[in-house]
């Protein structure tokens, strides 16, 4: 997910997206442990997408505090 796409999301959508990605990360972790994971790069990609979303959330909160 690109940062441009993340910036377009509302606060509620951003929060739900983070929860959705965390669930997917957990499922991938379970698949990895059981040897069923096919796309190992997806874990790294997902971890970075979560970080991007959380960074945007923090930036929005910081912007609100300053205003």
C-alpha positions as CSV (number, residue, x, y, z in Angstrom):
1,X,0.0,0.0,0.0
2,X,1.4,3.4,-1.0
3,X,1.6,6.3,1.4
4,X,-0.6,8.3,-1.0
5,X,-3.4,5.8,-0.6
6,X,-3.0,5.8,3.2
7,X,-3.3,9.6,3.3
8,X,-6.6,9.5,1.5
9,X,-8.2,7.2,4.2
10,X,-10.4,8.6,6.9
11,X,-9.4,8.1,10.6
12,X,-11.9,5.3,11.0
13,X,-10.8,3.6,7.8
14,X,-7.2,3.9,8.8
15,X,-7.9,2.2,12.2
16,X,-9.9,-0.6,10.6
17,X,-7.2,-1.1,8.0
18,X,-4.5,-1.5,10.7
19,X,-6.7,-4.1,12.6
20,X,-7.3,-6.0,9.3
21,X,-3.6,-6.0,8.5
22,X,-2.6,-7.2,12.0
23,X,-5.1,-10.1,11.7
24,X,-3.5,-11.0,8.3
25,X,-0.1,-10.8,9.8
26,X,-1.1,-13.2,12.6
27,X,-2.5,-15.6,10.0
28,X,0.7,-15.4,8.0
29,X,2.7,-16.0,11.2
30,X,0.7,-19.1,11.9
31,X,1.1,-20.3,8.3
32,X,4.8,-19.8,8.6
33,X,5.1,-21.8,11.8
34,X,3.1,-24.7,10.2
35,X,5.1,-24.6,7.0
36,X,2.2,-23.6,4.8
37,X,3.4,-20.1,3.9
38,X,4.1,-19.6,0.2
39,X,4.8,-15.9,-0.1
40,X,7.3,-15.1,2.6
41,X,7.8,-11.6,1.3
42,X,4.2,-10.7,2.2
43,X,5.1,-10.7,5.9
44,X,7.7,-8.0,5.4
45,X,5.4,-6.0,3.1
46,X,2.6,-6.2,5.6
47,X,4.8,-5.2,8.5
48,X,5.9,-2.1,6.6
49,X,2.3,-1.2,5.6
50,X,1.2,-1.4,9.2
51,X,4.1,0.9,10.2
52,X,3.1,3.4,7.4
53,X,-0.5,3.4,8.7
54,X,0.6,3.9,12.3
55,X,2.9,6.8,11.2
56,X,0.0,8.5,9.5
57,X,-2.2,8.1,12.5
58,X,0.5,9.6,14.7
59,X,1.0,12.5,12.3
60,X,-2.7,13.3,12.3
61,X,-2.9,13.2,16.1
62,X,0.2,15.4,16.3
63,X,-1.3,17.9,13.8
64,X,-4.5,18.1,15.9
65,X,-2.6,18.8,19.1
66,X,-0.7,21.7,17.4
67,X,-3.8,23.2,15.9
